[in-house]
Amino acid sequence: MGLRGRLLLAFLIPTLLVLSLGGFGLYRASRNVLEEELGRSLAGIAATVSSQLKGERVLSVEAADAQGEGSRTWRSLTRELTEVKDRTGVRRILVVDSERRARLDVGGSLMPMTEATELLRDGTELKRVFAGELASSQVLFQGTDGNFYKTGYAPLLSDGKVVGVVAIEGSAAFFGPLARLLNAFVGLAVLTLLLLAITAVLSARGVATPLERLVSAALRIGGGDLSTRVAGEATLEIGILARELESMREALESRDRQLKLMLGGVAHEVKNPLGGIELFSGLLDEELVAASPDVAEARSHLTKIRRELQYLKRIVEDFLAFAKEQKLTLTPLDAKALLDSAAQHLAGEAGGKSVTLEVDAEPATIQGDGSLLTSALVNLVKNAVQISTAGQRVTLRGRKANQQYTVEVRDQGPGIAPELQARIFEPFFTTREKGTGLGLPLARKLVEAHRGTLTLESKPGETVFKLMLPLE
């Protein structure tokens, strides 16, 4: 995750947790307090109603008492309870006997002697009431009108014994303001989070953008671009990083420039006399051709001189090729033709050692510099041919897969010792007496300039250099 994302989360997650947990906790606490207060209030009303009723009079009400205009007792009790209901603003007053059969139901629809099945939900509370205690329902229930209600209970007494229950249903009207309070809190939380998100984004931009510029500059330097300056930054700490990175770039650029000048000067100073030596050795060879046979030994020395000259010339060319910054001329290339061309360069040398050189390449098109890629492949094939002995085979295999073209240069030589494999691509490292140690490093440098990779796998009897290049 990027720095912007981390800063944004660092701002928002703690705030979100505090607001959500705190808001939910406050909501639940407020609701519980209001529910308990409503339950106590309803139970208190139920106790007041119970104290005004005579148990034996209530138990005298039968089903027939509510028929027609109703009996005098039923009308009188219903009128008293209706006055209490209107005065207190409760929703319903229900009086049941010990078998939970309705005797009076003001605000409800139960007829006398009908079982009040809705009271089954509060079985635990009713046990306490029949034991002589006040109680209220533990949970709210939703009425047919969609509103929430709660019930308070009180025992109905006759001669000191509990003969029934007075139930008072009241509306949980506090849910409206409480819900509005919750909505307001949610809105405030969203607004707070939005403001914090904006603050976090601005803060992250102020920190991340300069750091991203420094990362980009570091990647450029790591990729070999030592000429582009590192811009300064306004922030104190990041500005120090920028200045130190620019100092490092300048030091690397100076060192690189000096190295190139040194290599170029050495090559220039060595190449000129080499050209003169090569010219005069050629003239001497022409003169010796016409001389007497006694000069055979001189000609042998001359052959050695020319061989050493070729070796020195190759060293200079390798030094120059390795030190020079490669400028690519990218064109579409036929991968199979590229492998065939590299094999043709070494066909003579392979034939002279009785080494079989084979090419097995799938056709494909890659984007690259033909001469530089050919040079890299020739270096790999040349190493394979030189390490091989008569009767062995060197194979160039090319395959395309996953938007890449893979070239394998495989030989059947003795392999490379594991302790040497880690150093095989180091400049100037060689195991051959007449090697410059620049062939493989130069090959890797050329491949990486094409955004490719060059790796090695080796064991006794088989060595494989694997070159991977992106397809066009």
Summary of the structure (lengths in Angstrom):
residues: 472
radius of gyration: 49.6
end to end distance: 31.6
largest distance: 163.1
contacts: 1388
relative contact order: 0.07
helix: 58%
strand: 18%
